Amino acid sequence: MSPGSRRQAIVDATLRVAVAKGLGATTVREVAAEMGTSSGLIHHYFDSMDDVLAEAFEQAAGIDLQRAAVALARAGGPSAQLVAFVQSYAPAQSDWTMQLWLDAWSEAARRPALQSVSRRLNREWQAMIVGILEQGVAIGAFVCPDPQAAAWRLLSVLDGLALQVVAHGSTVTRDQLVGWATEAAERECGLAAGSLAVT
C-alpha cells in the first residue's frame, strides 16, 4: 500500500470500530486488531489516537455535509432549500453518522483534536443555513433580522431533536423532527405556519 492508502485504511478501520463501540471506546489496540496489524503501524502514521479519531470523524461527518450541499443545489429557491436542508439533516433512527456526532460532542471536551473538527463542521452547517436565510431576505421571501443567530437557533433545534431520534428511538420520530424543525424555520423566517410545506 502507498502511505496515503495505508493511512486511509487506518481511518476506515477506526470508523468500523467507532460505529460498533463508540468513539470513546475506540483505542489503538482495537483499531490494530480490526486491521490485523500492530499498534506500531498506527503510531507510524498518526501522532496520537486523538488525531486518528478526529480524521475518521471528519471524513464520516463530511459525507453528510456533501449530501446536504447536493440537496440544496437541486432545491431551487430559498424556501425549497430550507425544506431540503431540514429533510437532509433529519436522521433515521439507525443513522450511524449522527451517532458519531453524539459521541464526538461527548468526547470533545477531553480530545482537543476532535473538538476542533467538531467545532469547524458545526460552523459549516451553520453557514449553510445562513446562506439560505440571507438569500431569502435578499429577495424579500424571508423576514429575518439576524440570520447568524437564527441559523444557530435552528441548528440547535435540529440537533436536539436528532439526538432524541437516534438516542431514544420512539421518543421522537423522524417525521416529528421534520415537522417541528420546519415550524421553527417558518418562525425564524417570518413566514406563516404551513408556508414551508413538506411533501
Backbone as JSON Lines, residues from 0, in Angstrom:
{"i":0,"aa":"M","n":[0.84,-1.2,0.0],"ca":[0.0,0.0,0.0],"c":[0.87,1.25,0.0]}
{"i":1,"aa":"S","n":[0.4,2.28,-0.68],"ca":[1.07,3.57,-0.6],"c":[0.79,4.16,0.79]}
{"i":2,"aa":"P","n":[1.61,5.14,1.23],"ca":[1.36,5.75,2.54],"c":[-0.06,6.33,2.66]}
{"i":3,"aa":"G","n":[-0.54,6.95,1.58],"ca":[-1.89,7.5,1.62],"c":[-2.95,6.43,1.77]}
{"i":4,"aa":"S","n":[-2.77,5.33,1.05],"ca":[-3.73,4.23,1.15],"c":[-3.68,3.57,2.53]}
{"i":5,"aa":"R","n":[-2.48,3.44,3.09],"ca":[-2.35,2.85,4.41],"c":[-3.02,3.75,5.46]}
{"i":6,"aa":"R","n":[-2.81,5.03,5.32],"ca":[-3.43,5.98,6.26],"c":[-4.96,5.89,6.17]}
{"i":7,"aa":"Q","n":[-5.47,5.79,4.93],"ca":[-6.92,5.68,4.75],"c":[-7.44,4.38,5.32]}
{"i":8,"aa":"A","n":[-6.67,3.31,5.19],"ca":[-7.08,2.03,5.75],"c":[-7.21,2.11,7.27]}
{"i":9,"aa":"I","n":[-6.32,2.87,7.89],"ca":[-6.4,3.06,9.35],"c":[-7.66,3.84,9.71]}
{"i":10,"aa":"V","n":[-7.95,4.88,8.94],"ca":[-9.16,5.67,9.17],"c":[-10.4,4.81,9.0]}
{"i":11,"aa":"D","n":[-10.43,4.01,7.95],"ca":[-11.58,3.14,7.69],"c":[-11.79,2.13,8.82]}
{"i":12,"aa":"A","n":[-10.7,1.56,9.3],"ca":[-10.8,0.61,10.41],"c":[-11.27,1.31,11.68]}
{"i":13,"aa":"T","n":[-10.8,2.52,11.88],"ca":[-11.22,3.3,13.05],"c":[-12.71,3.56,13.01]}
{"i":14,"aa":"L","n":[-13.23,3.89,11.83],"ca":[-14.66,4.12,11.7],"c":[-15.47,2.86,12.0]}
{"i":15,"aa":"R","n":[-14.99,1.72,11.52],"ca":[-15.71,0.47,11.79],"c":[-15.77,0.19,13.29]}
{"i":16,"aa":"V","n":[-14.67,0.4,13.98],"ca":[-14.64,0.18,15.43],"c":[-15.52,1.22,16.13]}
{"i":17,"aa":"A","n":[-15.43,2.48,15.7],"ca":[-16.19,3.55,16.35],"c":[-17.69,3.36,16.19]}
{"i":18,"aa":"V","n":[-18.11,2.9,15.01],"ca":[-19.54,2.65,14.8],"c":[-20.02,1.52,15.7]}
{"i":19,"aa":"A","n":[-19.18,0.52,15.88],"ca":[-19.57,-0.63,16.71],"c":[-19.48,-0.35,18.2]}
{"i":20,"aa":"K","n":[-18.46,0.42,18.62],"ca":[-18.18,0.55,20.05],"c":[-18.26,1.98,20.58]}
{"i":21,"aa":"G","n":[-18.32,2.96,19.68],"ca":[-18.32,4.35,20.11],"c":[-16.93,4.95,20.04]}
{"i":22,"aa":"L","n":[-16.86,6.26,19.81],"ca":[-15.56,6.94,19.7],"c":[-14.75,6.81,20.99]}
{"i":23,"aa":"G","n":[-15.42,6.93,22.13],"ca":[-14.72,6.9,23.4],"c":[-14.05,5.57,23.68]}
{"i":24,"aa":"A","n":[-14.6,4.48,23.14],"ca":[-14.04,3.14,23.38],"c":[-13.13,2.68,22.25]}
{"i":25,"aa":"T","n":[-12.86,3.55,21.3],"ca":[-12.02,3.18,20.17],"c":[-10.56,3.47,20.52]}
{"i":26,"aa":"T","n":[-9.77,2.43,20.63],"ca":[-8.38,2.54,21.03],"c":[-7.45,2.09,19.9]}
{"i":27,"aa":"V","n":[-6.17,2.41,20.05],"ca":[-5.17,1.96,19.08],"c":[-5.2,0.44,18.99]}
{"i":28,"aa":"R","n":[-5.28,-0.22,20.13],"ca":[-5.29,-1.69,20.14],"c":[-6.49,-2.25,19.38]}
{"i":29,"aa":"E","n":[-7.67,-1.63,19.59],"ca":[-8.87,-2.09,18.89],"c":[-8.75,-1.91,17.39]}
{"i":30,"aa":"V","n":[-8.21,-0.77,16.97],"ca":[-8.07,-0.49,15.54],"c":[-7.04,-1.44,14.92]}
{"i":31,"aa":"A","n":[-5.94,-1.66,15.63],"ca":[-4.92,-2.59,15.13],"c":[-5.5,-3.99,14.97]}
{"i":32,"aa":"A","n":[-6.3,-4.42,15.95],"ca":[-6.92,-5.74,15.87],"c":[-7.88,-5.81,14.68]}
{"i":33,"aa":"E","n":[-8.62,-4.74,14.44],"ca":[-9.54,-4.69,13.3],"c":[-8.78,-4.83,11.97]}
{"i":34,"aa":"M","n":[-7.59,-4.27,11.93],"ca":[-6.79,-4.32,10.71],"c":[-5.94,-5.59,10.63]}
{"i":35,"aa":"G","n":[-5.8,-6.29,11.75],"ca":[-4.92,-7.45,11.77],"c":[-3.46,-7.06,11.7]}
{"i":36,"aa":"T","n":[-3.11,-5.94,12.38],"ca":[-1.75,-5.44,12.33],"c":[-1.31,-5.03,13.73]}
{"i":37,"aa":"S","n":[-0.19,-4.36,13.84],"ca":[0.32,-3.95,15.15],"c":[-0.04,-2.5,15.44]}
{"i":38,"aa":"S","n":[-0.03,-2.16,16.72],"ca":[-0.28,-0.77,17.13],"c":[0.79,0.16,16.58]}
{"i":39,"aa":"G","n":[2.0,-0.38,16.4],"ca":[3.09,0.45,15.9],"c":[2.82,1.04,14.53]}
{"i":40,"aa":"L","n":[2.09,0.3,13.69],"ca":[1.77,0.81,12.36],"c":[0.92,2.07,12.46]}
{"i":41,"aa":"I","n":[-0.04,2.06,13.36],"ca":[-0.92,3.22,13.52],"c":[-0.12,4.42,14.03]}
{"i":42,"aa":"H","n":[0.76,4.18,15.01],"ca":[1.58,5.27,15.54],"c":[2.56,5.8,14.49]}
{"i":43,"aa":"H","n":[2.9,4.99,13.51],"ca":[3.78,5.45,12.43],"c":[3.09,6.5,11.56]}
{"i":44,"aa":"Y","n":[1.78,6.37,11.39],"ca":[1.04,7.28,10.51],"c":[0.32,8.41,11.23]}
{"i":45,"aa":"F","n":[0.07,8.25,12.52],"ca":[-0.64,9.28,13.29],"c":[0.1,9.54,14.59]}
{"i":46,"aa":"D","n":[0.13,10.81,15.01],"ca":[0.83,11.17,16.25],"c":[0.12,10.62,17.48]}
{"i":47,"aa":"S","n":[-1.21,10.57,17.42],"ca":[-1.97,10.11,18.58],"c":[-3.29,9.5,18.14]}
{"i":48,"aa":"M","n":[-3.92,8.76,19.03],"ca":[-5.24,8.21,18.73],"c":[-6.26,9.32,18.55]}
{"i":49,"aa":"D","n":[-6.08,10.41,19.26],"ca":[-6.99,11.55,19.09],"c":[-6.97,12.04,17.65]}
{"i":50,"aa":"D","n":[-5.8,12.07,17.05],"ca":[-5.69,12.52,15.66],"c":[-6.39,11.54,14.71]}
{"i":51,"aa":"V","n":[-6.26,10.24,15.0],"ca":[-6.95,9.24,14.18],"c":[-8.46,9.43,14.28]}
{"i":52,"aa":"L","n":[-8.95,9.59,15.51],"ca":[-10.39,9.76,15.72],"c":[-10.9,11.02,15.04]}
{"i":53,"aa":"A","n":[-10.13,12.09,15.13],"ca":[-10.55,13.35,14.52],"c":[-10.66,13.23,13.01]}
{"i":54,"aa":"E","n":[-9.67,12.57,12.4],"ca":[-9.72,12.4,10.94],"c":[-10.85,11.48,10.51]}
{"i":55,"aa":"A","n":[-11.05,10.41,11.27],"ca":[-12.14,9.49,10.95],"c":[-13.49,10.18,11.07]}
{"i":56,"aa":"F","n":[-13.66,10.93,12.14],"ca":[-14.93,11.65,12.34],"c":[-15.14,12.69,11.24]}
{"i":57,"aa":"E","n":[-14.08,13.41,10.89],"ca":[-14.22,14.43,9.85],"c":[-14.65,13.82,8.52]}
{"i":58,"aa":"Q","n":[-14.08,12.69,8.16],"ca":[-14.47,12.04,6.9],"c":[-15.92,11.6,6.93]}
{"i":59,"aa":"A","n":[-16.32,10.98,8.04],"ca":[-17.7,10.48,8.13],"c":[-18.7,11.62,8.14]}
{"i":60,"aa":"A","n":[-18.44,12.63,8.95],"ca":[-19.37,13.76,9.06],"c":[-19.39,14.58,7.78]}
{"i":61,"aa":"G","n":[-18.26,14.61,7.07],"ca":[-18.21,15.36,5.82],"c":[-19.15,14.8,4.76]}
{"i":62,"aa":"I","n":[-19.44,13.51,4.84],"ca":[-20.39,12.9,3.89],"c":[-21.76,13.57,4.02]}
{"i":63,"aa":"D","n":[-22.19,13.82,5.24],"ca":[-23.49,14.46,5.46],"c":[-23.5,15.89,4.91]}
{"i":64,"aa":"L","n":[-22.41,16.62,5.11],"ca":[-22.33,17.98,4.57],"c":[-22.42,17.97,3.04]}
{"i":65,"aa":"Q","n":[-21.72,17.04,2.42],"ca":[-21.77,16.94,0.96],"c":[-23.18,16.59,0.48]}
{"i":66,"aa":"R","n":[-23.83,15.67,1.18],"ca":[-25.19,15.28,0.81],"c":[-26.14,16.47,0.92]}
{"i":67,"aa":"A","n":[-25.99,17.25,1.99],"ca":[-26.84,18.43,2.16],"c":[-26.58,19.46,1.06]}
{"i":68,"aa":"A","n":[-25.32,19.66,0.72],"ca":[-24.99,20.63,-0.34],"c":[-25.61,20.22,-1.67]}
{"i":69,"aa":"V","n":[-25.59,18.94,-1.98],"ca":[-26.21,18.44,-3.21],"c":[-27.72,18.67,-3.16]}
{"i":70,"aa":"A","n":[-28.35,18.4,-2.02],"ca":[-29.8,18.59,-1.87],"c":[-30.17,20.05,-2.07]}
{"i":71,"aa":"L","n":[-29.37,20.96,-1.54],"ca":[-29.66,22.4,-1.68],"c":[-29.5,22.84,-3.13]}
{"i":72,"aa":"A","n":[-28.48,22.32,-3.79],"ca":[-28.25,22.71,-5.19],"c":[-29.4,22.29,-6.08]}
{"i":73,"aa":"R","n":[-30.08,21.21,-5.72],"ca":[-31.21,20.71,-6.52],"c":[-32.53,21.38,-6.15]}
{"i":74,"aa":"A","n":[-32.56,22.09,-5.05],"ca":[-33.84,22.54,-4.48],"c":[-34.43,23.78,-5.14]}
{"i":75,"aa":"G","n":[-33.63,24.67,-5.65],"ca":[-34.19,25.89,-6.22],"c":[-34.04,27.07,-5.28]}
{"i":76,"aa":"G","n":[-35.15,27.78,-5.02],"ca":[-35.13,28.99,-4.21],"c":[-34.93,28.73,-2.73]}
{"i":77,"aa":"P","n":[-34.83,29.8,-1.93],"ca":[-34.52,29.66,-0.51],"c":[-35.55,28.88,0.3]}
{"i":78,"aa":"S","n":[-36.82,29.01,-0.02],"ca":[-37.83,28.24,0.72],"c":[-37.65,26.75,0.49]}
{"i":79,"aa":"A","n":[-37.47,26.37,-0.77],"ca":[-37.25,24.96,-1.1],"c":[-35.93,24.47,-0.5]}
{"i":80,"aa":"Q","n":[-34.93,25.33,-0.48],"ca":[-33.64,24.95,0.1],"c":[-33.76,24.72,1.61]}
{"i":81,"aa":"L","n":[-34.54,25.54,2.27],"ca":[-34.72,25.37,3.71],"c":[-35.4,24.04,4.01]}
{"i":82,"aa":"V","n":[-36.41,23.7,3.23],"ca":[-37.08,22.4,3.39],"c":[-36.1,21.27,3.12]}
{"i":83,"aa":"A","n":[-35.32,21.4,2.05],"ca":[-34.34,20.37,1.7],"c":[-33.29,20.22,2.79]}
{"i":84,"aa":"F","n":[-32.9,21.34,3.38],"ca":[-31.9,21.28,4.46],"c":[-32.44,20.49,5.64]}
{"i":85,"aa":"V","n":[-33.65,20.82,6.08],"ca":[-34.24,20.12,7.23],"c":[-34.36,18.63,6.93]}
{"i":86,"aa":"Q","n":[-34.84,18.3,5.75],"ca":[-35.03,16.89,5.41],"c":[-33.7,16.15,5.31]}
{"i":87,"aa":"S","n":[-32.67,16.8,4.79],"ca":[-31.38,16.12,4.66],"c":[-30.67,16.0,6.01]}
{"i":88,"aa":"Y","n":[-30.98,16.9,6.92],"ca":[-30.34,16.88,8.24],"c":[-30.98,15.86,9.17]}
{"i":89,"aa":"A","n":[-32.27,15.62,8.96],"ca":[-33.01,14.73,9.86],"c":[-32.54,13.29,9.71]}
{"i":90,"aa":"P","n":[-32.05,12.68,10.79],"ca":[-31.54,11.31,10.69],"c":[-32.64,10.27,10.79]}
{"i":91,"aa":"A","n":[-32.35,9.11,10.27],"ca":[-33.17,7.94,10.57],"c":[-32.73,7.41,11.93]}
{"i":92,"aa":"Q","n":[-33.52,6.54,12.52],"ca":[-33.17,6.03,13.85],"c":[-31.85,5.28,13.85]}
{"i":93,"aa":"S","n":[-31.47,4.72,12.71],"ca":[-30.23,3.95,12.65],"c":[-29.08,4.74,12.03]}
{"i":94,"aa":"D","n":[-29.19,6.06,12.01],"ca":[-28.19,6.89,11.36],"c":[-26.87,6.84,12.13]}
{"i":95,"aa":"W","n":[-25.88,6.14,11.58],"ca":[-24.62,5.96,12.3],"c":[-23.79,7.23,12.35]}
{"i":96,"aa":"T","n":[-23.92,8.11,11.35],"ca":[-23.13,9.34,11.42],"c":[-23.65,10.26,12.52]}
{"i":97,"aa":"M","n":[-24.97,10.29,12.75],"ca":[-25.49,11.08,13.86],"c":[-25.02,10.5,15.18]}
{"i":98,"aa":"Q","n":[-24.94,9.19,15.28],"ca":[-24.41,8.58,16.5],"c":[-22.96,9.0,16.72]}
{"i":99,"aa":"L","n":[-22.19,9.09,15.63],"ca":[-20.81,9.58,15.76],"c":[-20.77,11.02,16.24]}
{"i":100,"aa":"W","n":[-21.72,11.84,15.74],"ca":[-21.8,13.22,16.22],"c":[-22.07,13.25,17.72]}
{"i":101,"aa":"L","n":[-22.99,12.43,18.19],"ca":[-23.26,12.39,19.63],"c":[-22.02,12.0,20.4]}
{"i":102,"aa":"D","n":[-21.3,11.02,19.9],"ca":[-20.05,10.6,20.53],"c":[-19.03,11.73,20.51]}
{"i":103,"aa":"A","n":[-18.93,12.41,19.37],"ca":[-17.94,13.49,19.24],"c":[-18.23,14.62,20.22]}
{"i":104,"aa":"W","n":[-19.5,15.0,20.35],"ca":[-19.83,16.05,21.32],"c":[-19.47,15.62,22.73]}
{"i":105,"aa":"S","n":[-19.7,14.36,23.04],"ca":[-19.39,13.84,24.36],"c":[-17.89,13.82,24.62]}
{"i":106,"aa":"E","n":[-17.1,13.48,23.61],"ca":[-15.66,13.34,23.77],"c":[-14.89,14.64,23.55]}
{"i":107,"aa":"A","n":[-15.52,15.65,22.97],"ca":[-14.81,16.86,22.53],"c":[-14.09,17.57,23.67]}
{"i":108,"aa":"A","n":[-14.68,17.6,24.85],"ca":[-14.06,18.32,25.97],"c":[-12.74,17.69,26.39]}
{"i":109,"aa":"R","n":[-12.58,16.39,26.12],"ca":[-11.36,15.68,26.53],"c":[-10.38,15.46,25.38]}
{"i":110,"aa":"R","n":[-10.81,15.74,24.17],"ca":[-9.97,15.46,23.0],"c":[-9.91,16.71,22.11]}
{"i":111,"aa":"P","n":[-8.87,17.55,22.28],"ca":[-8.79,18.82,21.54],"c":[-8.89,18.67,20.03]}
{"i":112,"aa":"A","n":[-8.27,17.63,19.46],"ca":[-8.32,17.47,18.0],"c":[-9.75,17.21,17.54]}
{"i":113,"aa":"L","n":[-10.47,16.4,18.29],"ca":[-11.86,16.1,17.96],"c":[-12.73,17.34,18.15]}
{"i":114,"aa":"Q","n":[-12.46,18.09,19.2],"ca":[-13.21,19.33,19.44],"c":[-13.03,20.31,18.3]}
{"i":115,"aa":"S","n":[-11.8,20.43,17.81],"ca":[-11.52,21.36,16.72],"c":[-12.29,20.99,15.46]}
{"i":116,"aa":"V","n":[-12.31,19.71,15.12],"ca":[-13.04,19.25,13.94],"c":[-14.54,19.45,14.13]}
{"i":117,"aa":"S","n":[-15.05,19.07,15.29],"ca":[-16.48,19.21,15.57],"c":[-16.92,20.66,15.48]}
{"i":118,"aa":"R","n":[-16.13,21.56,16.05],"ca":[-16.46,22.99,16.01],"c":[-16.49,23.5,14.57]}
{"i":119,"aa":"R","n":[-15.47,23.13,13.79],"ca":[-15.4,23.61,12.41],"c":[-16.56,23.09,11.57]}
{"i":120,"aa":"L","n":[-16.89,21.81,11.72],"ca":[-18.0,21.25,10.96],"c":[-19.33,21.87,11.39]}
{"i":121,"aa":"N","n":[-19.49,22.12,12.68],"ca":[-20.71,22.79,13.15],"c":[-20.86,24.15,12.5]}
{"i":122,"aa":"R","n":[-19.75,24.86,12.39],"ca":[-19.79,26.18,11.76],"c":[-20.14,26.09,10.27]}
{"i":123,"aa":"E","n":[-19.68,25.01,9.64],"ca":[-20.04,24.83,8.22],"c":[-21.53,24.59,8.07]}
{"i":124,"aa":"W","n":[-22.12,23.79,8.96],"ca":[-23.58,23.59,8.93],"c":[-24.3,24.92,9.14]}
{"i":125,"aa":"Q","n":[-23.85,25.67,10.14],"ca":[-24.49,26.95,10.44],"c":[-24.38,27.91,9.27]}
{"i":126,"aa":"A","n":[-23.2,27.93,8.62],"ca":[-23.0,28.81,7.47],"c":[-23.91,28.43,6.31]}
{"i":127,"aa":"M","n":[-24.2,27.15,6.17],"ca":[-25.1,26.7,5.12],"c":[-26.5,27.28,5.34]}
{"i":128,"aa":"I","n":[-26.95,27.25,6.59],"ca":[-28.27,27.84,6.89],"c":[-28.24,29.34,6.69]}
{"i":129,"aa":"V","n":[-27.18,30.0,7.15],"ca":[-27.06,31.46,6.98],"c":[-27.19,31.82,5.5]}
{"i":130,"aa":"G","n":[-26.55,31.08,4.64],"ca":[-26.63,31.37,3.21],"c":[-28.06,31.31,2.68]}
{"i":131,"aa":"I","n":[-28.81,30.32,3.15],"ca":[-30.21,30.2,2.73],"c":[-31.02,31.38,3.24]}
{"i":132,"aa":"L","n":[-30.84,31.71,4.53],"ca":[-31.62,32.8,5.12],"c":[-31.29,34.14,4.47]}
{"i":133,"aa":"E","n":[-30.02,34.39,4.24],"ca":[-29.62,35.67,3.63],"c":[-30.15,35.8,2.21]}
{"i":134,"aa":"Q","n":[-30.15,34.7,1.49],"ca":[-30.71,34.71,0.14],"c":[-32.21,35.01,0.19]}
{"i":135,"aa":"G","n":[-32.9,34.39,1.14],"ca":[-34.33,34.63,1.29],"c":[-34.65,36.07,1.65]}
{"i":136,"aa":"V","n":[-33.84,36.64,2.54],"ca":[-34.02,38.05,2.91],"c":[-33.76,38.96,1.72]}
{"i":137,"aa":"A","n":[-32.71,38.65,0.96],"ca":[-32.32,39.49,-0.17],"c":[-33.41,39.59,-1.24]}
{"i":138,"aa":"I","n":[-34.17,38.51,-1.42],"ca":[-35.21,38.55,-2.46],"c":[-36.59,38.87,-1.87]}
{"i":139,"aa":"G","n":[-36.62,39.16,-0.56],"ca":[-37.89,39.53,0.07],"c":[-38.78,38.37,0.43]}
{"i":140,"aa":"A","n":[-38.26,37.15,0.38],"ca":[-39.06,35.98,0.73],"c":[-39.12,35.75,2.24]}
{"i":141,"aa":"F","n":[-38.06,36.16,2.97],"ca":[-37.98,35.97,4.41],"c":[-37.84,37.32,5.1]}
{"i":142,"aa":"V","n":[-38.32,37.36,6.34],"ca":[-38.05,38.48,7.24],"c":[-37.27,37.89,8.41]}
{"i":143,"aa":"C","n":[-35.97,38.17,8.4],"ca":[-35.08,37.56,9.4],"c":[-34.01,38.6,9.75]}
{"i":144,"aa":"P","n":[-34.19,39.33,10.87],"ca":[-33.27,40.42,11.21],"c":[-31.84,39.96,11.48]}
{"i":145,"aa":"D","n":[-31.65,38.74,11.96],"ca":[-30.31,38.28,12.33],"c":[-30.1,36.83,11.85]}
{"i":146,"aa":"P","n":[-29.76,36.66,10.58],"ca":[-29.59,35.3,10.05],"c":[-28.56,34.46,10.79]}
{"i":147,"aa":"Q","n":[-27.5,35.1,11.29],"ca":[-26.48,34.34,12.03],"c":[-27.08,33.68,13.27]}
{"i":148,"aa":"A","n":[-27.79,34.48,14.07],"ca":[-28.4,33.94,15.29],"c":[-29.52,32.96,14.97]}
{"i":149,"aa":"A","n":[-30.31,33.29,13.96],"ca":[-31.41,32.4,13.57],"c":[-30.88,31.05,13.13]}
{"i":150,"aa":"A","n":[-29.76,31.05,12.42],"ca":[-29.17,29.79,11.95],"c":[-28.71,28.93,13.13]}
{"i":151,"aa":"W","n":[-28.09,29.55,14.13],"ca":[-27.68,28.79,15.32],"c":[-28.88,28.23,16.06]}
{"i":152,"aa":"R","n":[-29.95,29.02,16.16],"ca":[-31.14,28.52,16.86],"c":[-31.75,27.34,16.11]}
{"i":153,"aa":"L","n":[-31.84,27.46,14.79],"ca":[-32.43,26.38,14.0],"c":[-31.56,25.13,14.06]}
{"i":154,"aa":"L","n":[-30.25,25.31,13.98],"ca":[-29.35,24.17,14.07],"c":[-29.47,23.48,15.44]}
{"i":155,"aa":"S","n":[-29.64,24.27,16.48],"ca":[-29.78,23.71,17.83],"c":[-31.07,22.92,17.97]}
{"i":156,"aa":"V","n":[-32.15,23.41,17.37],"ca":[-33.41,22.66,17.37],"c":[-33.22,21.32,16.65]}
{"i":157,"aa":"L","n":[-32.59,21.38,15.48],"ca":[-32.35,20.15,14.72],"c":[-31.48,19.16,15.49]}
{"i":158,"aa":"D","n":[-30.41,19.66,16.08],"ca":[-29.51,18.78,16.84],"c":[-30.21,18.15,18.04]}
{"i":159,"aa":"G","n":[-30.97,18.96,18.76],"ca":[-31.67,18.43,19.93],"c":[-32.7,17.37,19.57]}
{"i":160,"aa":"L","n":[-33.45,17.61,18.51],"ca":[-34.44,16.63,18.09],"c":[-33.77,15.39,17.49]}
{"i":161,"aa":"A","n":[-32.68,15.6,16.75],"ca":[-31.95,14.46,16.18],"c":[-31.41,13.56,17.28]}
{"i":162,"aa":"L","n":[-30.95,14.16,18.35],"ca":[-30.48,13.37,19.49],"c":[-31.59,12.45,19.99]}
{"i":163,"aa":"Q","n":[-32.8,12.99,20.11],"ca":[-33.93,12.18,20.58],"c":[-34.23,11.03,19.61]}
{"i":164,"aa":"V","n":[-34.16,11.32,18.32],"ca":[-34.45,10.28,17.33],"c":[-33.44,9.15,17.41]}
{"i":165,"aa":"V","n":[-32.15,9.51,17.47],"ca":[-31.1,8.5,17.41],"c":[-30.87,7.81,18.75]}
{"i":166,"aa":"A","n":[-30.86,8.59,19.83],"ca":[-30.51,8.02,21.14],"c":[-31.69,7.35,21.84]}
{"i":167,"aa":"H","n":[-32.9,7.84,21.57],"ca":[-34.04,7.37,22.35],"c":[-35.13,6.7,21.53]}
{"i":168,"aa":"G","n":[-34.82,6.37,20.29],"ca":[-35.76,5.59,19.5],"c":[-37.08,6.28,19.27]}
{"i":169,"aa":"S","n":[-38.15,5.74,19.83],"ca":[-39.5,6.2,19.52],"c":[-39.93,7.43,20.31]}
{"i":170,"aa":"T","n":[-39.06,8.01,21.14],"ca":[-39.43,9.23,21.87],"c":[-39.87,10.32,20.92]}
{"i":171,"aa":"V","n":[-39.09,10.54,19.89],"ca":[-39.41,11.48,18.81],"c":[-39.15,10.76,17.49]}
{"i":172,"aa":"T","n":[-40.1,10.83,16.58],"ca":[-39.91,10.2,15.28],"c":[-39.24,11.17,14.31]}
{"i":173,"aa":"R","n":[-38.74,10.62,13.22],"ca":[-38.12,11.47,12.2],"c":[-39.17,12.42,11.61]}
{"i":174,"aa":"D","n":[-40.38,11.95,11.4],"ca":[-41.44,12.81,10.85],"c":[-41.73,13.98,11.79]}
{"i":175,"aa":"Q","n":[-41.75,13.7,13.09],"ca":[-41.97,14.79,14.06],"c":[-40.81,15.78,14.02]}
{"i":176,"aa":"L","n":[-39.59,15.26,13.93],"ca":[-38.43,16.14,13.83],"c":[-38.57,17.08,12.64]}
{"i":177,"aa":"V","n":[-38.88,16.52,11.48],"ca":[-39.01,17.34,10.27],"c":[-40.12,18.37,10.45]}
{"i":178,"aa":"G","n":[-41.25,17.94,10.99],"ca":[-42.38,18.87,11.17],"c":[-42.06,19.99,12.14]}
{"i":179,"aa":"W","n":[-41.52,19.65,13.29],"ca":[-41.23,20.67,14.3],"c":[-40.1,21.61,13.87]}
{"i":180,"aa":"A","n":[-39.08,21.06,13.23],"ca":[-37.98,21.9,12.76],"c":[-38.45,22.82,11.63]}
{"i":181,"aa":"T","n":[-39.35,22.33,10.81],"ca":[-39.91,23.18,9.74],"c":[-40.73,24.32,10.34]}
{"i":182,"aa":"E","n":[-41.5,24.03,11.38],"ca":[-42.25,25.1,12.07],"c":[-41.3,26.13,12.66]}
{"i":183,"aa":"A","n":[-40.19,25.66,13.25],"ca":[-39.2,26.59,13.8],"c":[-38.59,27.44,12.7]}
{"i":184,"aa":"A","n":[-38.33,26.84,11.55],"ca":[-37.77,27.59,10.42],"c":[-38.74,28.65,9.93]}
{"i":185,"aa":"E","n":[-40.02,28.32,9.89],"ca":[-41.04,29.3,9.49],"c":[-41.03,30.5,10.43]}
{"i":186,"aa":"R","n":[-40.94,30.25,11.73],"ca":[-40.92,31.35,12.69],"c":[-39.67,32.2,12.51]}
{"i":187,"aa":"E","n":[-38.53,31.55,12.3],"ca":[-37.28,32.31,12.12],"c":[-37.3,33.17,10.86]}
{"i":188,"aa":"C","n":[-38.08,32.76,9.87],"ca":[-38.12,33.47,8.59],"c":[-39.3,34.42,8.47]}
{"i":189,"aa":"G","n":[-40.08,34.54,9.54],"ca":[-41.26,35.41,9.49],"c":[-42.33,34.91,8.55]}
{"i":190,"aa":"L","n":[-42.45,33.6,8.4],"ca":[-43.42,33.02,7.48],"c":[-44.65,32.52,8.23]}
{"i":191,"aa":"A","n":[-45.76,32.51,7.56],"ca":[-46.98,31.95,8.15],"c":[-46.82,30.44,8.32]}
{"i":192,"aa":"A","n":[-47.51,29.93,9.33],"ca":[-47.5,28.48,9.58],"c":[-47.95,27.73,8.33]}
{"i":193,"aa":"G","n":[-47.21,26.7,7.96],"ca":[-47.55,25.91,6.79],"c":[-46.95,26.41,5.5]}
{"i":194,"aa":"S","n":[-46.22,27.53,5.56],"ca":[-45.64,28.1,4.34],"c":[-44.58,27.19,3.73]}
{"i":195,"aa":"L","n":[-43.83,26.5,4.6],"ca":[-42.79,25.59,4.1],"c":[-43.37,24.17,4.08]}
{"i":196,"aa":"A","n":[-44.26,23.93,3.15],"ca":[-44.92,22.64,3.08],"c":[-43.91,21.56,2.77]}
{"i":197,"aa":"V","n":[-43.96,20.49,3.57],"ca":[-43.08,19.34,3.35],"c":[-43.85,18.3,2.59]}
{"i":198,"aa":"T","n":[-43.36,17.95,1.41],"ca":[-44.07,16.97,0.58],"c":[-43.41,15.62,0.67]}
